[in-house]
Amino acid sequence: MGAEGGTAGKMKTLEAKTYIKFLNNKKPIDKERDSFFFNRIVYPILSFILPKANPDFDHLYEKVHLWYLEYDDLNKYTCREIGIDDNNTVIVKAPYKNNFGYWTDNDMTLESYASHFNIEYIDKDEFDSIWDLM
């Protein structure tokens, strides 16, 4: 069989994506219990030495109320993320500019999301329409 008819050596480019959303169920941080030493000494030193993964959004993650995620089923990773605040405003998205993302920078599988959060499946159009808002 000639080169035109075979698939040997060719990479498959099938796209299988799943789109989900879920409420952020993290508890608010108790500011009185935060460590003065860590917040005032250790964190600033580490921030100076190590580059931030999300320089524009780190301070906004605690304000995210609702997450939208695009998950790559074939390669088993989160591709894109969108964070919405209590006012239904997009406040974070990643990857975006110099920001790697919160969920896109971890190894959670779709099964992990389902076991840790009350996920709702959505379609690509819903995700993309929100992605385009920021």
C-alpha positions as CSV (number, residue, x, y, z in Angstrom):
1,M,0.0,0.0,0.0
2,G,1.3,3.5,-0.9
3,A,2.0,6.3,1.5
4,E,-1.4,7.9,0.7
5,G,-3.4,4.9,1.9
6,G,-1.6,3.9,5.1
7,T,-1.8,5.3,8.6
8,A,1.5,3.9,9.8
9,G,3.6,6.6,11.3
10,K,0.8,9.1,11.4
11,M,-0.5,10.6,14.6
12,K,-4.2,10.5,15.2
13,T,-5.7,13.9,15.7
14,L,-9.1,12.9,16.9
15,E,-10.5,15.3,19.5
16,A,-12.6,13.9,22.3
17,K,-13.4,16.6,24.8
18,T,-15.7,16.7,27.8
19,Y,-17.1,19.9,29.2
20,I,-18.1,20.2,32.8
21,K,-19.0,22.8,35.4
22,F,-19.2,22.7,39.2
23,L,-19.5,24.9,42.2
24,N,-16.4,25.7,44.1
25,N,-17.0,24.0,47.4
26,K,-13.8,25.2,49.1
27,K,-14.4,26.8,52.5
28,P,-13.3,30.4,53.0
29,I,-9.9,30.8,54.5
30,D,-9.9,31.6,58.2
31,K,-7.7,34.7,58.2
32,E,-7.2,34.6,62.0
33,R,-5.7,31.1,61.7
34,D,-3.3,32.0,58.9
35,S,0.3,31.7,59.8
36,F,1.9,35.1,60.2
37,F,5.3,33.6,59.6
38,F,4.3,31.8,56.4
39,N,2.3,34.7,54.9
40,R,4.7,37.5,55.8
41,I,8.1,35.8,55.6
42,V,8.1,32.4,53.7
43,Y,5.6,33.2,50.9
44,P,7.2,36.5,49.8
45,I,10.6,34.8,49.7
46,L,9.3,31.9,47.7
47,S,7.4,34.2,45.4
48,F,10.5,36.1,44.7
49,I,12.6,33.0,43.9
50,L,10.1,30.9,42.1
51,P,8.0,32.2,39.2
52,K,4.3,32.3,39.7
53,A,2.2,29.9,37.6
54,N,-0.7,32.4,37.6
55,P,0.7,35.9,38.1
56,D,-2.5,37.7,37.1
57,F,-5.0,35.4,38.8
58,D,-3.5,34.0,42.0
59,H,-5.3,36.5,44.2
60,L,-8.6,35.7,42.4
61,Y,-8.9,32.0,42.9
62,E,-10.4,32.2,46.3
63,K,-13.2,34.3,44.8
64,V,-14.2,31.7,42.2
65,H,-17.8,30.5,42.8
66,L,-18.3,28.3,39.7
67,W,-15.7,26.5,37.5
68,Y,-16.1,25.5,33.8
69,L,-13.5,23.0,32.5
70,E,-12.6,21.5,29.2
71,Y,-11.2,18.0,29.6
72,D,-9.2,16.0,27.0
73,D,-10.5,12.5,27.2
74,L,-7.8,11.0,25.0
75,N,-4.8,12.4,26.8
76,K,-6.5,12.6,30.3
77,Y,-5.9,16.2,31.3
78,T,-7.7,19.5,31.8
79,C,-7.2,21.7,28.7
80,R,-8.9,24.9,29.7
81,E,-10.6,26.4,32.7
82,I,-12.9,29.4,33.4
83,G,-13.6,30.8,36.9
84,I,-16.8,32.7,37.6
85,D,-17.4,34.9,40.7
86,D,-20.6,35.4,42.7
87,N,-21.6,38.2,40.3
88,N,-21.6,35.8,37.4
89,T,-18.5,37.5,36.0
90,V,-15.5,35.7,34.4
91,I,-12.6,36.5,36.6
92,V,-10.0,33.8,35.6
93,K,-9.4,31.7,32.5
94,A,-6.4,29.6,31.6
95,P,-4.3,29.0,29.9
96,Y,-4.3,32.7,29.2
97,K,-1.3,35.0,28.6
98,N,1.3,34.1,31.4
99,N,-1.2,32.1,33.4
100,F,-1.0,28.3,33.4
101,G,-4.2,27.8,35.4
102,Y,-5.3,26.2,38.6
103,W,-7.0,23.0,37.2
104,T,-4.9,22.8,34.1
105,D,-1.8,22.6,36.2
106,N,-2.8,19.4,38.1
107,D,-3.2,15.7,37.3
108,M,-6.9,15.3,38.1
109,T,-8.8,12.9,35.9
110,L,-12.5,13.3,34.9
111,E,-13.3,10.6,37.4
112,S,-11.5,12.6,40.1
113,Y,-13.6,15.6,39.4
114,A,-16.7,13.5,39.5
115,S,-15.8,12.0,42.9
116,H,-14.8,15.3,44.5
117,F,-17.4,17.7,43.0
118,N,-21.0,17.6,41.9
119,I,-20.2,18.1,38.2
120,E,-22.7,18.9,35.5
121,Y,-21.9,18.1,31.9
122,I,-22.3,20.9,29.4
123,D,-21.7,21.3,25.7
124,K,-18.8,22.9,23.9
125,D,-20.9,25.8,22.7
126,E,-21.7,26.8,26.3
127,F,-18.1,26.6,27.3
128,D,-16.8,28.5,24.3
129,S,-19.4,31.3,24.7
130,I,-18.2,31.9,28.3
131,W,-14.5,31.6,27.3
132,D,-15.0,34.4,24.7
133,L,-16.2,36.8,27.4
134,M,-12.7,37.5,28.8
